[in-house]
């Protein structure tokens, strides 16, 4: 019986870890969205496209979020030329 309780406890811990990671991921997406949409000088549709592109890659998302506002604008201009 203790083995069953121990197994259930382990499974609940694993589920809690997965839920925590999902919440962290959602918060990262929300932060990215807010950061991209706050950029001035671009229309909403373009910024939405840039967000969609960045959100597809965890590496791109992290790199964009690490940049200062000037470098984010440089990235957006390069992305705009590729459109």
Secondary structure, DSSP 8 states (H G I E B T S, - for coil): -HHHHHHHHHHHHHHHHHHHHHHHHHHHHHHHHHHHHT-TTS-HHHHHHHHHHHHT-HHHHHHHHHS-HHHHHHHHHHHHHH-
